[in-house]
Amino acid sequence: MDSKRPKRRKDKYNPYTLHTEKGKYYISFTDANNCIQKVLISKKYLIVLINKSLKIFLG
C-alpha cells in the first residue's frame, strides 16, 4: 500500500477501508466468510464513498 486515507471510524455502516496502491484506488472489506476482499474502484466512486462516509460520521 502506498498510502491510506485519513482514519475514520469503522462500524456496521462503514466496514470498509479506502486506499491507493500504485496509483489505483481500492476498497477493502471483510466478507461473510471473514475473508479480506480487495476491489479496484474508479476515482469517481472513491469520491462518492468518501462523501458518504463524511455524511454518516458528521451526521
N, C-alpha and C positions, 0 to 999 in steps of 0.2 A: 504494500500500500504506500503510495506516495504521500497522500495526505488524507486527513479525515475532516469532516465538517465539525463545527463547534459542538460541544457537548450539549445534549438535550436529554430530558427525562424520558425513559422508556417505560411504557405502561401498556395496558391492553389496547389502547388506541394508537400507540406508536411503537410497535415491537420491532422496528427495523433500524438499520444503520446505513447512512448515506456516505459514500466515499469515492475517491478517484484513484485510478490505477493506470499509469502510462497514458494520461490524457483522456481516459474514458471514464464514464460515470457508472457506478454500481450501487445497487441496493442489496443489503444482506439481511437475512432473517432466519429464524429457526422454524422449520415446518412442523406439522403434526407428529412426525416421527422423531422429533428432536434432532434433526439433521440440519446443519447450516447450509442455506441456499444462497447463491450469489447470482444476481441477474443484471445484465447490461441494460442501461436505460439511456434515453436521449436527454440532452441538456434541458429541453423544453419540459419534459416530465419531471426532471430533477427540481426545477424551479417550482412546479406545481406542488410537489411533495414538501418542499421547504416552506412554502406559504401555508399549506395545510397544517404543518407541524406548529408553526407560529400561532395560527388561529386557535388551535386547541390549547397550546401552552399559555397564551396570553388571555384567553377567554374571549 
